[in-house]
Amino acid sequence: MTVSYADLRETRPGAFSHECPTRTVLDHVMSRWGILVLASLSDGTLRWGELRRAVDGISEKMLGSTLRTLTTDGFVNRRSLPSVPPHVEYSLTPLGEDLMTRLLPLLEWVSENADDIVR
């Protein structure tokens, strides 16, 4: 069953309005780096350096900011292990996993059509 935008507005009045929290969540999840970090973590737990390499082109500052936001939102779990040097792992929470089951088909579609769209 396909849900339309009109259906969403009818069942959730005020959703997606200027003051609705949905705008904030969409900004975090669909940001340039947010979606790439989430997609990288959909393959499993990664350490900082592994995640930085997986998200090609992201700066350390932007990776840190994006991870803090996604962790605060409840999509990413940060696990710090006591070691020298510090060992920190990142993984998706159950909420993040649920989100990615819905977003991965979109990413697949974008990947399949990006060349034609950009042309």
N, C-alpha and C positions, 0 to 999 in steps of 0.2 A: 504494500500500500504506500503510495506516494503522498507526502504531506506538502501542501503548498504554503507559501508565505502568508497568504490570506488565512489559511487554517491556523497557523501559529498565532497570528494576531487575534483571531477570534477566541482561541482557547486560552491565550495568555495576554489579556488586554494590558497594554502598557509595555509589554516586552519589546525590546529594541528601540524604545523611545530614547530621547536624548539623556534623560536622567536615570535610565534603567541600568542595573549592574551588568546586564548582558553586553553592553557596549564595552565595558572594562574587560570582561572575560574575552570577548572577541579580539580586542586590542592585544591582549597578552598572548593568546593562543595563535592568532593569525599574523602576528608580527613577523617581520623578515627573519629574525633569528629564532623566535619562539617555536615556530613550526618545524624548523630544521633540528633544533635541540630535541624536541619531543620525538621526531621521526628517528633520530639517531638512537635515542634511548628505547625505542620500541623493539630494538634488536637485543636488548639486555642491559645489564649493569655496566657502566663505564666509569673509569677514573677520569680526573680532570684532563690530563694530557690526551687520553684516548678520545675524549669528547671534543676537545679542541681540534684534533686532527680530523674527526668525523664531520665536523661542521666547518668545512673549508672556507677560509676568509674571515672568520670571526675573530675579533681581538679579545685579549684576556679580559679587558674591562667590560666589553659587551657580553661575553660569556658569563662572567660573574654576575652582572646585573640581570641577565635573562634567567639564570639559574635561581637567583634569589626570588625573583618574581614568580616563577613557576613553582618553586617550593612553597612560598607563602600561599599561593592559590590552591595548593594541595594536589598538583599534578606530578610533582617530582619529589622523591625522597632523597635526602642527603644523609650519608652515613660516614661519620668520621671514626677512623680506627686509630688507636693509640700506637704510633710508630714514629720512627725517625728515618727519613723525612716524613712529614704528615701524609697520611693515606686517606683520601676521601673518595667515596664511591657515590655515584648518582644512579638512580633507577626510577622507573615510573611507579607511581602509587596505583592502587586499583582504579581510582578515578582517572588517572592518566592513561592507563591501559584501555579503559572503556572509551575514552576520547579518541585514542589512536585507532581503535577498531573502526571508528566512524570516519576518521580523517585519512587513513591510508588509501582507501579507494579514490578519494579526491586527489591525493598526491600521485597515484598511478595515472589517473586521467590527465593531470597536468603534464606529467612526464611523457605520456604518449602523444600529446597534442602541442607541446611547447614549440617545437620547431616550426610547425605550420602556422601557429598563431604569431610568432615573432616575425616570420617572413611577411 
